[in-house]
Amino acid sequence: MKNRLRELRAEKGWTQADLALELDVSRQTINAIETGKFDPSLPLAFKAARIFGLTIEEIFRDEPT
Amino acid sequence: MRNSSAEKTPWVRQQLVNRNRLAVWTAAYVLTMALASFGPVFLWDGAVAGSVLAIGLNTCVGAGMIWANIRNLLGLDEMQQRLQLEAMGISLGVGLVAGLSYENLDISNVIVSHAQISWLVMLMGVTYLATTLLRARAYQ
């Protein structure tokens, strides 16, 4: 699964640690999601979408990384 | 916007609490294990009552350690939980297969000494540690 998390985070000027705090996960988990090594659960994806004010589909795409 | 360097969220604080609680229970378990193991020789001169009390205490503290471990695992985020699940699965598999092979070596007299459970515990501990480190690296 591909995602725009890194790009969206950069737009807000956030570090991985900042986003991790917002999502209540570790910085390592943010890194793994951004690099496509870990796919988040639906609740976590919804939480990320809420934080960025987007829909899940606007952040995550069902494509091979 | 939160300042990650200065602020700890409730989730982060709870993780620290869970980790510290597990460390305390684990230390208590090791200490009571030492008491149950060495007490009969150095403290109560082989008295059965002393050993029963020490082993009972060790078992109760062990139950507390299991509870603390469950709380710690439930407090992790989803990727950390998956990592722990992978490490536990591999450790269980290695422990089962190696443990039974080790016992068979003993039963069939291929090895001279009797099979000791402590070797199995050490093997599972090392496997868990190595798997956790390797899987954590794979996700980065």
N, CA and C atoms of all chains as a GROMACS GRO file, in nm:
protein
  615
    1MET      N    1   0.085  -0.120   0.000
    1MET     CA    2   0.000   0.000   0.000
    1MET      C    3   0.089   0.125   0.000
    2LYS      N    4   0.056   0.219  -0.090
    2LYS     CA    5   0.132   0.345  -0.094
    2LYS      C    6   0.059   0.451  -0.014
    3ASN      N    7   0.135   0.549   0.033
    3ASN     CA    8   0.068   0.657   0.108
    3ASN      C    9   0.143   0.789   0.092
    4ARG      N   10   0.074   0.898   0.126
    4ARG     CA   11   0.130   1.033   0.112
    4ARG      C   12   0.166   1.093   0.248
    5LEU      N   13   0.186   1.005   0.344
    5LEU     CA   14   0.207   1.052   0.481
    5LEU      C   15   0.330   1.144   0.493
    6ARG      N   16   0.438   1.103   0.429
    6ARG     CA   17   0.561   1.184   0.438
    6ARG      C   18   0.540   1.323   0.379
    7GLU      N   19   0.476   1.324   0.263
    7GLU     CA   20   0.450   1.450   0.192
    7GLU      C   21   0.357   1.542   0.276
    8LEU      N   22   0.252   1.484   0.331
    8LEU     CA   23   0.157   1.563   0.411
    8LEU      C   24   0.222   1.614   0.539
    9ARG      N   25   0.303   1.530   0.596
    9ARG     CA   26   0.375   1.569   0.719
    9ARG      C   27   0.470   1.684   0.690
   10ALA      N   28   0.540   1.674   0.575
   10ALA     CA   29   0.635   1.780   0.537
   10ALA      C   30   0.563   1.912   0.514
   11GLU      N   31   0.444   1.904   0.456
   11GLU     CA   32   0.366   2.026   0.431
   11GLU      C   33   0.335   2.100   0.560
   12LYS      N   34   0.314   2.025   0.667
   12LYS     CA   35   0.283   2.087   0.796
   12LYS      C   36   0.410   2.120   0.875
   13GLY      N   37   0.525   2.079   0.821
   13GLY     CA   38   0.652   2.105   0.890
   13GLY      C   39   0.671   2.018   1.014
   14TRP      N   40   0.609   1.902   1.013
   14TRP     CA   41   0.619   1.812   1.128
   14TRP      C   42   0.731   1.711   1.109
   15THR      N   43   0.791   1.672   1.218
   15THR     CA   44   0.886   1.561   1.215
   15THR      C   45   0.807   1.431   1.233
   16GLN      N   46   0.876   1.320   1.214
   16GLN     CA   47   0.810   1.190   1.238
   16GLN      C   48   0.765   1.180   1.384
   17ALA      N   49   0.847   1.234   1.473
   17ALA     CA   50   0.813   1.229   1.616
   17ALA      C   51   0.688   1.311   1.645
   18ASP      N   52   0.674   1.426   1.576
   18ASP     CA   53   0.554   1.508   1.595
   18ASP      C   54   0.429   1.431   1.554
   19LEU      N   55   0.437   1.369   1.436
   19LEU     CA   56   0.320   1.294   1.388
   19LEU      C   57   0.291   1.174   1.478
   20ALA      N   58   0.399   1.112   1.527
   20ALA     CA   59   0.382   0.998   1.619
   20ALA      C   60   0.305   1.041   1.743
   21LEU      N   61   0.336   1.160   1.794
   21LEU     CA   62   0.264   1.211   1.911
   21LEU      C   63   0.116   1.233   1.880
   22GLU      N   64   0.090   1.286   1.761
   22GLU     CA   65  -0.050   1.311   1.722
   22GLU      C   66  -0.130   1.182   1.711
   23LEU      N   67  -0.062   1.076   1.662
   23LEU     CA   68  -0.132   0.950   1.636
   23LEU      C   69  -0.122   0.849   1.751
   24ASP      N   70  -0.048   0.885   1.856
   24ASP     CA   71  -0.027   0.793   1.968
   24ASP      C   72   0.038   0.661   1.924
   25VAL      N   73   0.142   0.674   1.844
   25VAL     CA   74   0.222   0.558   1.807
   25VAL      C   75   0.370   0.598   1.820
   26SER      N   76   0.459   0.501   1.802
   26SER     CA   77   0.602   0.533   1.812
   26SER      C   78   0.652   0.597   1.683
   27ARG      N   79   0.765   0.667   1.693
   27ARG     CA   80   0.825   0.727   1.573
   27ARG      C   81   0.863   0.618   1.473
   28GLN      N   82   0.907   0.503   1.524
   28GLN     CA   83   0.946   0.391   1.437
   28GLN      C   84   0.826   0.343   1.354
   29THR      N   85   0.709   0.348   1.414
   29THR     CA   86   0.589   0.305   1.341
   29THR      C   87   0.556   0.403   1.228
   30ILE      N   88   0.572   0.532   1.255
   30ILE     CA   89   0.551   0.632   1.148
   30ILE      C   90   0.648   0.608   1.034
   31ASN      N   91   0.774   0.582   1.069
   31ASN     CA   92   0.875   0.558   0.967
   31ASN      C   93   0.840   0.434   0.884
   32ALA      N   94   0.796   0.327   0.953
   32ALA     CA   95   0.763   0.202   0.883
   32ALA      C   96   0.643   0.222   0.790
   33ILE      N   97   0.547   0.304   0.832
   33ILE     CA   98   0.430   0.332   0.747
   33ILE      C   99   0.473   0.414   0.625
   34GLU      N  100   0.553   0.517   0.651
   34GLU     CA  101   0.597   0.604   0.540
   34GLU      C  102   0.678   0.528   0.435
   35THR      N  103   0.757   0.433   0.480
   35THR     CA  104   0.842   0.358   0.386
   35THR      C  105   0.768   0.236   0.329
   36GLY      N  106   0.642   0.219   0.367
   36GLY     CA  107   0.562   0.110   0.312
   36GLY      C  108   0.594  -0.027   0.371
   37LYS      N  109   0.665  -0.028   0.483
   37LYS     CA  110   0.700  -0.158   0.542
   37LYS      C  111   0.593  -0.207   0.639
   38PHE      N  112   0.504  -0.118   0.674
   38PHE     CA  113   0.395  -0.157   0.764
   38PHE      C  114   0.267  -0.084   0.720
   39ASP      N  115   0.161  -0.160   0.705
   39ASP     CA  116   0.031  -0.101   0.670
   39ASP      C  117  -0.050  -0.078   0.797
   40PRO      N  118  -0.097   0.045   0.818
   40PRO     CA  119  -0.172   0.073   0.941
   40PRO      C  120  -0.310   0.008   0.939
   41SER      N  121  -0.365  -0.008   1.058
   41SER     CA  122  -0.501  -0.060   1.070
   41SER      C  123  -0.599   0.049   1.024
   42LEU      N  124  -0.724   0.010   1.005
   42LEU     CA  125  -0.826   0.107   0.964
   42LEU      C  126  -0.844   0.220   1.067
   43PRO      N  127  -0.852   0.188   1.199
   43PRO     CA  128  -0.866   0.298   1.296
   43PRO      C  129  -0.749   0.397   1.290
   44LEU      N  130  -0.628   0.345   1.272
   44LEU     CA  131  -0.512   0.435   1.265
   44LEU      C  132  -0.516   0.518   1.137
   45ALA      N  133  -0.557   0.455   1.028
   45ALA     CA  134  -0.568   0.528   0.900
   45ALA      C  135  -0.674   0.638   0.911
   46PHE      N  136  -0.785   0.608   0.977
   46PHE     CA  137  -0.890   0.710   0.997
   46PHE      C  138  -0.836   0.825   1.083
   47LYS      N  139  -0.759   0.790   1.184
   47LYS     CA  140  -0.704   0.893   1.273
   47LYS      C  141  -0.611   0.986   1.195
   48ALA      N  142  -0.527   0.925   1.109
   48ALA     CA  143  -0.436   1.005   1.027
   48ALA      C  144  -0.516   1.095   0.933
   49ALA      N  145  -0.622   1.039   0.876
   49ALA     CA  146  -0.706   1.117   0.783
   49ALA      C  147  -0.768   1.237   0.856
   50ARG      N  148  -0.814   1.212   0.979
   50ARG     CA  149  -0.875   1.321   1.058
   50ARG      C  150  -0.774   1.432   1.085
   51ILE      N  151  -0.653   1.392   1.120
   51ILE     CA  152  -0.550   1.491   1.154
   51ILE      C  153  -0.516   1.579   1.034
   52PHE      N  154  -0.512   1.518   0.915
   52PHE     CA  155  -0.478   1.596   0.796
   52PHE      C  156  -0.601   1.656   0.727
   53GLY      N  157  -0.719   1.627   0.779
   53GLY     CA  158  -0.841   1.681   0.721
   53GLY      C  159  -0.869   1.625   0.582
   54LEU      N  160  -0.832   1.499   0.561
   54LEU     CA  161  -0.853   1.435   0.430
   54LEU      C  162  -0.928   1.304   0.449
   55THR      N  163  -0.962   1.242   0.337
   55THR     CA  164  -1.021   1.108   0.347
   55THR      C  165  -0.907   1.005   0.342
   56ILE      N  166  -0.939   0.883   0.384
   56ILE     CA  167  -0.838   0.777   0.380
   56ILE      C  168  -0.785   0.758   0.238
   57GLU      N  169  -0.877   0.762   0.141
   57GLU     CA  170  -0.838   0.739   0.001
   57GLU      C  171  -0.742   0.847  -0.049
   58GLU      N  172  -0.750   0.967   0.010
   58GLU     CA  173  -0.659   1.075  -0.032
   58GLU      C  174  -0.519   1.057   0.027
   59ILE      N  175  -0.506   0.970   0.126
   59ILE     CA  176  -0.374   0.947   0.186
   59ILE      C  177  -0.317   0.811   0.145
   60PHE      N  178  -0.402   0.710   0.146
   60PHE     CA  179  -0.355   0.573   0.118
   60PHE      C  180  -0.409   0.523  -0.015
   61ARG      N  181  -0.322   0.457  -0.090
   61ARG     CA  182  -0.363   0.398  -0.218
   61ARG      C  183  -0.328   0.250  -0.218
   62ASP      N  184  -0.419   0.169  -0.272
   62ASP     CA  185  -0.397   0.025  -0.275
   62ASP      C  186  -0.310  -0.013  -0.394
   63GLU      N  187  -0.182   0.019  -0.382
   63GLU     CA  188  -0.085  -0.015  -0.488
   63GLU      C  189   0.036  -0.078  -0.422
   64PRO      N  190   0.104  -0.167  -0.494
   64PRO     CA  191   0.227  -0.224  -0.438
   64PRO      C  192   0.331  -0.114  -0.419
   65THR      N  193   0.406  -0.121  -0.307
   65THR     CA  194   0.508  -0.017  -0.282
   65THR      C  195   0.632  -0.041  -0.364
   66MET      N  196  -0.014   2.247   1.755
   66MET     CA  197   0.094   2.154   1.720
   66MET      C  198   0.177   2.120   1.844
   67ARG      N  199   0.202   1.993   1.864
   67ARG     CA  200   0.277   1.953   1.982
   67ARG      C  201   0.427   1.966   1.959
   68ASN      N  202   0.497   1.993   2.066
   68ASN     CA  203   0.644   1.995   2.058
   68ASN      C  204   0.694   1.860   2.109
   69SER      N  205   0.736   1.776   2.015
   69SER     CA  206   0.769   1.638   2.049
   69SER      C  207   0.883   1.626   2.149
   70SER      N  208   0.974   1.724   2.148
   70SER     CA  209   1.089   1.712   2.237
   70SER      C  210   1.051   1.744   2.381
   71ALA      N  211   0.945   1.824   2.400
   71ALA     CA  212   0.914   1.866   2.536
   71ALA      C  213   0.793   1.795   2.595
   72GLU      N  214   0.702   1.748   2.508
   72GLU     CA  215   0.575   1.698   2.558
   72GLU      C  216   0.568   1.546   2.556
   73LYS      N  217   0.508   1.491   2.659
   73LYS     CA  218   0.479   1.348   2.661
   73LYS      C  219   0.327   1.333   2.666
   74THR      N  220   0.273   1.263   2.568
   74THR     CA  221   0.128   1.242   2.566
   74THR      C  222   0.090   1.136   2.668
   75PRO      N  223  -0.041   1.125   2.701
   75PRO     CA  224  -0.083   1.020   2.793
   75PRO      C  225  -0.040   0.881   2.746
   76TRP      N  226  -0.043   0.859   2.615
   76TRP     CA  227  -0.002   0.728   2.561
   76TRP      C  228   0.146   0.701   2.589
   77VAL      N  229   0.229   0.802   2.568
   77VAL     CA  230   0.373   0.786   2.593
   77VAL      C  231   0.399   0.764   2.743
   78ARG      N  232   0.329   0.843   2.825
   78ARG     CA  233   0.346   0.828   2.971
   78ARG      C  234   0.302   0.690   3.017
   79GLN      N  235   0.191   0.641   2.959
   79GLN     CA  236   0.141   0.508   2.998
   79GLN      C  237   0.240   0.400   2.956
   80GLN      N  238   0.304   0.418   2.841
   80GLN     CA  239   0.404   0.321   2.796
   80GLN      C  240   0.519   0.313   2.896
   81LEU      N  241   0.562   0.431   2.945
   81LEU     CA  242   0.671   0.433   3.043
   81LEU      C  243   0.629   0.363   3.172
   82VAL      N  244   0.506   0.390   3.215
   82VAL     CA  245   0.453   0.325   3.336
   82VAL      C  246   0.452   0.174   3.317
   83ASN      N  247   0.400   0.129   3.202
   83ASN     CA  248   0.390  -0.014   3.174
   83ASN      C  249   0.528  -0.080   3.173
   84ARG      N  250   0.623  -0.013   3.109
   84ARG     CA  251   0.758  -0.068   3.097
   84ARG      C  252   0.825  -0.076   3.234
   85ASN      N  253   0.812   0.031   3.312
   85ASN     CA  254   0.874   0.032   3.445
   85ASN      C  255   0.810  -0.074   3.536
   86ARG      N  256   0.678  -0.087   3.526
   86ARG     CA  257   0.609  -0.187   3.608
   86ARG      C  258   0.657  -0.328   3.572
   87LEU      N  259   0.674  -0.353   3.441
   87LEU     CA  260   0.722  -0.484   3.398
   87LEU      C  261   0.865  -0.508   3.448
   88ALA      N  262   0.947  -0.404   3.444
   88ALA     CA  263   1.086  -0.418   3.492
   88ALA      C  264   1.088  -0.452   3.641
   89VAL      N  265   1.001  -0.387   3.719
   89VAL     CA  266   0.996  -0.413   3.864
   89VAL      C  267   0.951  -0.556   3.892
   90TRP      N  268   0.846  -0.601   3.823
   90TRP     CA  269   0.796  -0.737   3.843
   90TRP      C  270   0.899  -0.841   3.798
   91THR      N  271   0.969  -0.812   3.689
   91THR     CA  272   1.071  -0.906   3.641
   91THR      C  273   1.186  -0.916   3.740
   92ALA      N  274   1.229  -0.801   3.792
   92ALA     CA  275   1.337  -0.801   3.892
   92ALA      C  276   1.293  -0.879   4.016
   93ALA      N  277   1.167  -0.858   4.058
   93ALA     CA  278   1.115  -0.930   4.176
   93ALA      C  279   1.111  -1.080   4.148
   94TYR      N  280   1.076  -1.116   4.026
   94TYR     CA  281   1.071  -1.259   3.991
   94TYR      C  282   1.209  -1.322   3.997
   95VAL      N  283   1.308  -1.251   3.944
   95VAL     CA  284   1.446  -1.302   3.946
   95VAL      C  285   1.495  -1.317   4.090
   96LEU      N  286   1.464  -1.217   4.172
   96LEU     CA  287   1.509  -1.222   4.313
   96LEU      C  288   1.442  -1.338   4.388
   97THR      N  289   1.311  -1.355   4.368
   97THR     CA  290   1.242  -1.464   4.439
   97THR      C  291   1.283  -1.600   4.383
   98MET      N  292   1.320  -1.603   4.256
   98MET     CA  293   1.373  -1.728   4.198
   98MET      C  294   1.506  -1.763   4.264
   99ALA      N  295   1.590  -1.661   4.282
   99ALA     CA  296   1.719  -1.683   4.351
   99ALA      C  297   1.695  -1.731   4.494
  100LEU      N  298   1.595  -1.670   4.559
  100LEU     CA  299   1.562  -1.711   4.697
  100LEU      C  300   1.519  -1.858   4.700
  101ALA      N  301   1.432  -1.896   4.608
  101ALA     CA  302   1.383  -2.034   4.605
  101ALA      C  303   1.494  -2.133   4.568
  102SER      N  304   1.591  -2.087   4.486
  102SER     CA  305   1.698  -2.177   4.442
  102SER      C  306   1.809  -2.192   4.546
  103PHE      N  307   1.849  -2.078   4.604
  103PHE     CA  308   1.963  -2.082   4.695
  103PHE      C  309   1.924  -2.085   4.843
  104GLY      N  310   1.799  -2.050   4.872
  104GLY     CA  311   1.753  -2.050   5.011
  104GLY      C  312   1.774  -2.181   5.085
  105PRO      N  313   1.738  -2.295   5.025
  105PRO     CA  314   1.754  -2.422   5.096
  105PRO      C  315   1.898  -2.449   5.139
  106VAL      N  316   1.993  -2.397   5.065
  106VAL     CA  317   2.135  -2.421   5.097
  106VAL      C  318   2.188  -2.316   5.196
  107PHE      N  319   2.156  -2.189   5.170
  107PHE     CA  320   2.220  -2.082   5.248
  107PHE      C  321   2.133  -2.022   5.358
  108LEU      N  322   2.002  -2.039   5.353
  108LEU     CA  323   1.916  -1.969   5.449
  108LEU      C  324   1.838  -2.060   5.544
  109TRP      N  325   1.776  -2.165   5.496
  109TRP     CA  326   1.693  -2.246   5.587
  109TRP      C  327   1.734  -2.392   5.591
  110ASP      N  328   1.854  -2.420   5.551
  110ASP     CA  329   1.916  -2.552   5.570
  110ASP      C  330   1.825  -2.668   5.527
  111GLY      N  331   1.764  -2.654   5.413
  111GLY     CA  332   1.686  -2.765   5.356
  111GLY      C  333   1.549  -2.786   5.417
  112ALA      N  334   1.503  -2.698   5.507
  112ALA     CA  335   1.370  -2.714   5.568
  112ALA      C  336   1.262  -2.703   5.461
  113VAL      N  337   1.171  -2.802   5.458
  113VAL     CA  338   1.070  -2.808   5.351
  113VAL      C  339   0.978  -2.686   5.355
  114ALA      N  340   0.939  -2.644   5.476
  114ALA     CA  341   0.847  -2.530   5.488
  114ALA      C  342   0.906  -2.405   5.423
  115GLY      N  343   1.033  -2.383   5.444
  115GLY     CA  344   1.101  -2.267   5.384
  115GLY      C  345   1.095  -2.272   5.232
  116SER      N  346   1.120  -2.390   5.178
  116SER     CA  347   1.118  -2.405   5.032
  116SER      C  348   0.978  -2.387   4.976
  117VAL      N  349   0.878  -2.443   5.046
  117VAL     CA  350   0.739  -2.430   4.999
  117VAL      C  351   0.699  -2.282   4.995
  118LEU      N  352   0.735  -2.210   5.101
  118LEU     CA  353   0.702  -2.067   5.106
  118LEU      C  354   0.772  -1.990   4.994
  119ALA      N  355   0.901  -2.018   4.976
  119ALA     CA  356   0.980  -1.945   4.874
  119ALA      C  357   0.928  -1.976   4.734
  120ILE      N  358   0.897  -2.104   4.709
  120ILE     CA  359   0.848  -2.141   4.575
  120ILE      C  360   0.708  -2.082   4.552
  121GLY      N  361   0.626  -2.082   4.657
  121GLY     CA  362   0.492  -2.021   4.646
  121GLY      C  363   0.503  -1.873   4.616
  122LEU      N  364   0.594  -1.806   4.687
  122LEU     CA  365   0.614  -1.663   4.664
  122LEU      C  366   0.662  -1.638   4.521
  123ASN      N  367   0.755  -1.719   4.476
  123ASN     CA  368   0.809  -1.706   4.341
  123ASN      C  369   0.700  -1.726   4.236
  124THR      N  370   0.613  -1.823   4.259
  124THR     CA  371   0.504  -1.848   4.163
  124THR      C  372   0.407  -1.730   4.160
  125CYS      N  373   0.374  -1.677   4.278
  125CYS     CA  374   0.283  -1.562   4.284
  125CYS      C  375   0.343  -1.440   4.213
  126VAL      N  376   0.471  -1.416   4.238
  126VAL     CA  377   0.537  -1.303   4.173
  126VAL      C  378   0.543  -1.327   4.021
  127GLY      N  379   0.560  -1.454   3.983
  127GLY     CA  380   0.560  -1.489   3.840
  127GLY      C  381   0.426  -1.454   3.776
  128ALA      N  382   0.317  -1.481   3.849
  128ALA     CA  383   0.184  -1.446   3.797
  128ALA      C  384   0.173  -1.294   3.780
  129GLY      N  385   0.230  -1.220   3.876
  129GLY     CA  386   0.230  -1.075   3.865
  129GLY      C  387   0.311  -1.028   3.745
  130MET      N  388   0.421  -1.096   3.718
  130MET     CA  389   0.505  -1.060   3.603
  130MET      C  390   0.428  -1.084   3.472
  131ILE      N  391   0.353  -1.193   3.467
  131ILE     CA  392   0.273  -1.222   3.347
  131ILE      C  393   0.169  -1.112   3.326
  132TRP      N  394   0.103  -1.072   3.435
  132TRP     CA  395   0.003  -0.965   3.427
  132TRP      C  396   0.068  -0.835   3.377
  133ALA      N  397   0.185  -0.803   3.433
  133ALA     CA  398   0.255  -0.680   3.392
  133ALA      C  399   0.295  -0.688   3.244
  134ASN      N  400   0.332  -0.808   3.200
  134ASN     CA  401   0.372  -0.825   3.060
  134ASN      C  402   0.252  -0.806   2.967
  135ILE      N  403   0.137  -0.860   3.009
  135ILE     CA  404   0.015  -0.843   2.928
  135ILE      C  405  -0.021  -0.694   2.918
  136ARG      N  406  -0.014  -0.625   3.032
  136ARG     CA  407  -0.045  -0.480   3.031
  136ARG      C  408   0.050  -0.406   2.939
  137ASN      N  409   0.178  -0.446   2.945
  137ASN     CA  410   0.278  -0.380   2.861
  137ASN      C  411   0.250  -0.405   2.712
  138LEU      N  412   0.218  -0.530   2.679
  138LEU     CA  413   0.190  -0.564   2.538
  138LEU      C  414   0.067  -0.491   2.487
  139LEU      N  415  -0.037  -0.483   2.570
  139LEU     CA  416  -0.160  -0.416   2.528
  139LEU      C  417  -0.140  -0.266   2.510
  140GLY      N  418  -0.039  -0.212   2.577
  140GLY     CA  419  -0.013  -0.068   2.569
  140GLY      C  420   0.073  -0.028   2.450
  141LEU      N  421   0.127  -0.128   2.378
  141LEU     CA  422   0.212  -0.096   2.264
  141LEU      C  423   0.127  -0.053   2.144
  142ASP      N  424   0.189   0.014   2.048
  142ASP     CA  425   0.113   0.048   1.927
  142ASP      C  426   0.107  -0.075   1.837
  143GLU      N  427   0.030  -0.065   1.728
  143GLU     CA  428   0.001  -0.186   1.649
  143GLU      C  429   0.124  -0.247   1.582
  144MET      N  430   0.220  -0.166   1.542
  144MET     CA  431   0.339  -0.224   1.481
  144MET      C  432   0.427  -0.292   1.586
  145GLN      N  433   0.437  -0.229   1.703
  145GLN     CA  434   0.514  -0.289   1.812
  145GLN      C  435   0.451  -0.422   1.855
  146GLN      N  436   0.318  -0.425   1.858
  146GLN     CA  437   0.249  -0.549   1.895
  146GLN      C  438   0.277  -0.659   1.792
  147ARG      N  439   0.277  -0.621   1.666
  147ARG     CA  440   0.303  -0.720   1.561
  147ARG      C  441   0.446  -0.773   1.572
  148LEU      N  442   0.538  -0.683   1.601
  148LEU     CA  443   0.678  -0.721   1.618
  148LEU      C  444   0.692  -0.821   1.734
  149GLN      N  445   0.625  -0.791   1.844
  149GLN     CA  446   0.631  -0.880   1.960
  149GLN      C  447   0.566  -1.015   1.929
  150LEU      N  448   0.456  -1.011   1.853
  150LEU     CA  449   0.388  -1.135   1.816
  150LEU      C  450   0.481  -1.223   1.732
  151GLU      N  451   0.551  -1.160   1.638
  151GLU     CA  452   0.644  -1.236   1.554
  151GLU      C  453   0.755  -1.297   1.639
  152ALA      N  454   0.809  -1.217   1.731
  152ALA     CA  455   0.918  -1.266   1.816
  152ALA      C  456   0.869  -1.380   1.906
  153MET      N  457   0.747  -1.365   1.959
  153MET     CA  458   0.693  -1.470   2.047
  153MET      C  459   0.667  -1.598   1.968
  154GLY      N  460   0.614  -1.584   1.846
  154GLY     CA  461   0.585  -1.701   1.764
  154GLY      C  462   0.710  -1.778   1.730
  155ILE      N  463   0.814  -1.706   1.691
  155ILE     CA  464   0.940  -1.773   1.654
  155ILE      C  465   1.004  -1.836   1.779
  156SER      N  466   1.000  -1.765   1.891
  156SER     CA  467   1.058  -1.819   2.016
  156SER      C  468   0.985  -1.946   2.059
  157LEU      N  469   0.853  -1.943   2.048
  157LEU     CA  470   0.774  -2.061   2.086
  157LEU      C  471   0.809  -2.180   1.995
  158GLY      N  472   0.817  -2.153   1.865
  158GLY     CA  473   0.850  -2.260   1.770
  158GLY      C  474   0.988  -2.318   1.795
  159VAL      N  475   1.086  -2.229   1.811
  159VAL     CA  476   1.224  -2.274   1.835
  159VAL      C  477   1.230  -2.352   1.968
  160GLY      N  478   1.161  -2.299   2.069
  160GLY     CA  479   1.162  -2.365   2.200
  160GLY      C  480   1.100  -2.503   2.194
  161LEU      N  481   0.990  -2.514   2.122
  161LEU     CA  482   0.921  -2.643   2.111
  161LEU      C  483   1.006  -2.745   2.037
  162VAL      N  484   1.053  -2.707   1.918
  162VAL     CA  485   1.128  -2.800   1.835
  162VAL      C  486   1.262  -2.836   1.901
  163ALA      N  487   1.337  -2.734   1.945
  163ALA     CA  488   1.467  -2.760   2.007
  163ALA      C  489   1.451  -2.835   2.140
  164GLY      N  490   1.347  -2.799   2.215
  164GLY     CA  491   1.324  -2.864   2.344
  164GLY      C  492   1.295  -3.012   2.329
  165LEU      N  493   1.209  -3.046   2.233
  165LEU     CA  494   1.175  -3.187   2.213
  165LEU      C  495   1.295  -3.265   2.156
  166SER      N  496   1.370  -3.202   2.066
  166SER     CA  497   1.489  -3.268   2.013
  166SER      C  498   1.591  -3.294   2.125
  167TYR      N  499   1.607  -3.194   2.210
  167TYR     CA  500   1.699  -3.204   2.324
  167TYR      C  501   1.657  -3.318   2.416
  168GLU      N  502   1.527  -3.328   2.442
  168GLU     CA  503   1.477  -3.434   2.528
  168GLU      C  504   1.499  -3.572   2.463
  169ASN      N  505   1.477  -3.578   2.332
  169ASN     CA  506   1.499  -3.705   2.261
  169ASN      C  507   1.645  -3.747   2.266
  170LEU      N  508   1.734  -3.648   2.258
  170LEU     CA  509   1.878  -3.679   2.269
  170LEU      C  510   1.909  -3.740   2.406
  171ASP      N  511   1.841  -3.688   2.508
  171ASP     CA  512   1.860  -3.740   2.644
  171ASP      C  513   1.802  -3.880   2.657
  172ILE      N  514   1.677  -3.897   2.609
  172ILE     CA  515   1.610  -4.027   2.622
  172ILE      C  516   1.686  -4.136   2.547
  173SER      N  517   1.739  -4.102   2.430
  173SER     CA  518   1.810  -4.203   2.351
  173SER      C  519   1.958  -4.213   2.389
  174ASN      N  520   1.995  -4.145   2.497
  174ASN     CA  521   2.132  -4.150   2.552
  174ASN      C  522   2.240  -4.105   2.453
  175VAL      N  523   2.202  -4.018   2.363
  175VAL     CA  524   2.302  -3.960   2.272
  175VAL      C  525   2.389  -3.861   2.349
  176ILE      N  526   2.327  -3.788   2.443
  176ILE     CA  527   2.404  -3.699   2.530
  176ILE      C  528   2.417  -3.763   2.667
  177VAL      N  529   2.526  -3.732   2.733
  177VAL     CA  530   2.556  -3.797   2.862
  177VAL      C  531   2.471  -3.735   2.974
  178SER      N  532   2.465  -3.600   2.976
  178SER     CA  533   2.395  -3.533   3.086
  178SER      C  534   2.244  -3.535   3.065
  179HIS      N  535   2.169  -3.513   3.174
  179HIS     CA  536   2.024  -3.506   3.166
  179HIS      C  537   1.982  -3.372   3.107
  180ALA      N  538   1.872  -3.374   3.032
  180ALA     CA  539   1.819  -3.250   2.975
  180ALA      C  540   1.778  -3.155   3.088
  181GLN      N  541   1.822  -3.032   3.079
  181GLN     CA  542   1.791  -2.930   3.180
  181GLN      C  543   1.701  -2.823   3.119
  182ILE      N  544   1.593  -2.789   3.190
  182ILE     CA  545   1.500  -2.690   3.137
  182ILE      C  546   1.564  -2.551   3.126
  183SER      N  547   1.668  -2.530   3.209
  183SER     CA  548   1.733  -2.397   3.206
  183SER      C  549   1.793  -2.367   3.068
  184TRP      N  550   1.841  -2.471   2.999
  184TRP     CA  551   1.896  -2.449   2.865
  184TRP      C  552   1.786  -2.403   2.769
  185LEU      N  553   1.669  -2.462   2.785
  185LEU     CA  554   1.556  -2.425   2.700
  185LEU      C  555   1.514  -2.280   2.726
  186VAL      N  556   1.510  -2.242   2.854
  186VAL     CA  557   1.473  -2.106   2.890
  186VAL      C  558   1.572  -2.006   2.830
  187MET      N  559   1.701  -2.041   2.839
  187MET     CA  560   1.804  -1.951   2.783
  187MET      C  561   1.791  -1.942   2.631
  188LEU      N  562   1.768  -2.056   2.566
  188LEU     CA  563   1.753  -2.057   2.421
  188LEU      C  564   1.635  -1.970   2.378
  189MET      N  565   1.523  -1.985   2.448
  189MET     CA  566   1.404  -1.907   2.413
  189MET      C  567   1.428  -1.758   2.438
  190GLY      N  568   1.498  -1.726   2.545
  190GLY     CA  569   1.529  -1.586   2.576
  190GLY      C  570   1.616  -1.523   2.469
  191VAL      N  571   1.720  -1.595   2.429
  191VAL     CA  572   1.811  -1.543   2.326
  191VAL      C  573   1.736  -1.531   2.193
  192THR      N  574   1.655  -1.631   2.161
  192THR     CA  575   1.578  -1.627   2.035
  192THR      C  576   1.483  -1.508   2.034
  193TYR      N  577   1.416  -1.485   2.146
  193TYR     CA  578   1.321  -1.372   2.157
  193TYR      C  579   1.394  -1.240   2.136
  194LEU      N  580   1.507  -1.226   2.203
  194LEU     CA  581   1.584  -1.102   2.194
  194LEU      C  582   1.634  -1.079   2.051
  195ALA      N  583   1.694  -1.183   1.993
  195ALA     CA  584   1.750  -1.170   1.858
  195ALA      C  585   1.639  -1.142   1.756
  196THR      N  586   1.526  -1.212   1.769
  196THR     CA  587   1.416  -1.191   1.674
  196THR      C  588   1.360  -1.050   1.686
  197THR      N  589   1.345  -1.002   1.809
  197THR     CA  590   1.293  -0.866   1.829
  197THR      C  591   1.385  -0.764   1.761
  198LEU      N  592   1.514  -0.778   1.783
  198LEU     CA  593   1.610  -0.684   1.724
  198LEU      C  594   1.609  -0.692   1.571
  199LEU      N  595   1.609  -0.814   1.518
  199LEU     CA  596   1.613  -0.831   1.373
  199LEU      C  597   1.485  -0.780   1.306
  200ARG      N  598   1.370  -0.809   1.366
  200ARG     CA  599   1.243  -0.765   1.308
  200ARG      C  600   1.228  -0.612   1.319
  201ALA      N  601   1.276  -0.556   1.431
  201ALA     CA  602   1.270  -0.411   1.446
  201ALA      C  603   1.353  -0.344   1.337
  202ARG      N  604   1.466  -0.405   1.306
  202ARG     CA  605   1.552  -0.351   1.201
  202ARG      C  606   1.486  -0.363   1.064
  203ALA      N  607   1.415  -0.474   1.044
  203ALA     CA  608   1.350  -0.496   0.914
  203ALA      C  609   1.241  -0.393   0.887
  204TYR      N  610   1.179  -0.342   0.992
  204TYR     CA  611   1.071  -0.244   0.973
  204TYR      C  612   1.126  -0.102   0.953
  205GLN      N  613   1.257  -0.083   0.972
  205GLN     CA  614   1.312   0.052   0.959
  205GLN      C  615   1.369   0.077   0.821
   0.00000   0.00000   0.00000
